């Protein structure tokens, strides 16, 4: 069972302030390719898995933004670490 939920919002800064949606799409593609469970929300994406793996995904996302031409990247991260195990469903089941 996963020991962490990590929500991430990535905000790349481009030199000419062009649309960053293609950058965000590329970041989400990295999450998708990783194979972890995730949900995309309007202002952030939440991943479920082992903390160390999720942090590596975030690092890859940041590197990709620079490779695509971003000058820098602001990444906001929220982490729920629960060694006994946690899932998105368990945390939100009362709302469904």
N, C-alpha and C positions, 0 to 999 in steps of 0.2 A: 504494500500500500504506500502511496505517496506520503511524504512527510512535510510537504510544503505547498502552499498556494502563493503564487507570485503574480502581482498585477504590475504591468509595465506600460508606461506612456513614453513614446520616443518622439522627440521634437528636434528634427534636424534644421540647422540654419544654412540656407543657401546664399551664395554670393549675391545673386540678383533677386532674392526674395521670391523665387518662382514657387509654383504650387508644390507642396511637399507630399501630397497624397501618393504619388508614385513611390516615394521613399518609404512611407508608412506601409504601403502594399509589399514592398521588398522586405521590410522587417517582419511582417506577418508571414511572408513566405518562408523565412528562416525558421520561424516557430513551427510552421506546418511541416517542413521538411525534417524537423527534429523527431517527429513522432510522438511528442508529448500531447496530452489532452489539453485543450485550450478553448476559450470562448472569447470572441471579439465583441467588445461593447463600444458605445459611441466615443468614449474618452480614454479607454485603456483596454488592454487585452490581459486576461487572466489565464495563467498556466498552472497545471497541476503536475507535481513530480518530486524528484529528489532535489533538494536545495542546490547542491553543487552543480547538477546538470542544468538547472534553470538559470543559474548565474552565468554559466558558460554560454547559454543561448543569448542572454542579454549582451554579453561581450561581443559575440558574433554580429548581433544586430547593430551595435555601435560601429564596429569596423566596417560593415557593409555601407553604412551611411556615408562614411568618409570616402570609401571606394566609389560611391555613386556621385561624389562631388560636393557633399556638404562640407562647410567650413568647420563646423563643430556640431555637437549633439548634446542636448539636455535630455537625460533619461530619468524619469521619476519612477520609483519602484516602491511597492508595498509588499511586505513579506509576512505571511503567517507560517511560522515554523512550529510543527507539532510532531515530535518524534514518534508518538503513538499512532500517527496516521491521521490524514485529513483529506477530504474530497470536496469539490465544489458543491456536489449534491447534498452532502451532510451539512455543510454550513448554511445552505439556503433552503433545505427541504420544507420548512414550515411556510415558505412563501409560494410553494407550487401547488 
